[in-house]
């Protein structure tokens, strides 16, 4: 993450899945893991990350925000700014 304060990426790399009663439990589980593909790397690396809803018509969309290690407070400020429109705190 050198050179960037935050990463912004889709929480899920695929569109929301349609409800289907005609798939096996194995396929349902596999599809469920596909939805989580963008979040797993940050669980392993320990980077602070969170997801915020994006107001869009139609299907739900989330933006995942990721910060450098030990920059949890800055991430929360950025998430607040991104979701409410308030400027991030510059106090240090």
Secondary structure by P-SEA (a helix, b strand, c coil): ccccccccccccccccccccccccaaaaaaaaaaaacccaaaaaaccccccccccccccbbbbbbbbcccaaaaaaaaaaaaaccccccccc
